[in-house]
């Protein structure tokens, strides 16, 4: 499942990142690596962007970016 479809308050594990180029390296720099666990904290009122907690950092991502990250429920 894509990260953009995940529910708030649940934890997930990253399976794969389907981005390329600069966006791929941006996601890696922010801590989105295969095997990392994260929690969806909340979504903005119109569901974009979403706030995530990964490696004890709070990060916001656009839904279009989150769609490129495949996750599984923990």
C-alpha positions, 0 to 999 in steps of 0.5 A, spaced: 500 500 500 502 507 498 503 511 504 498 516 502 492 511 503 495 510 511 491 512 517 492 516 522 495 513 529 498 507 526 505 505 525 508 502 518 514 499 515 517 502 509 517 496 503 520 500 497 521 507 495 518 508 487 521 515 486 527 517 482 532 523 481 532 528 486 526 526 490 529 519 491 535 522 494 531 528 498 526 522 501 533 518 503 536 524 506 529 525 510 530 518 513 525 514 508 529 508 508 527 501 506 525 497 513 524 504 517 518 504 521 514 510 522 507 513 524 502 517 521 501 523 526 495 527 522 493 529 515 491 537 514 484 539 513 484 537 506 488 531 507 494 534 504 500 534 506 500 529 512 505 529 518 509 523 519 514 521 525 520 517 523 526 516 527 523 521 532 523 527 527 516 530 525 516 530 517 510 533 513 510 530 506 505 531 500 500 526 498 504 526 491 510 524 494 507 519 500 504 515 494 511 513 491 513 510 498 510 503 499 509 501 506 506 495 510 502 495 517 506 493 523 
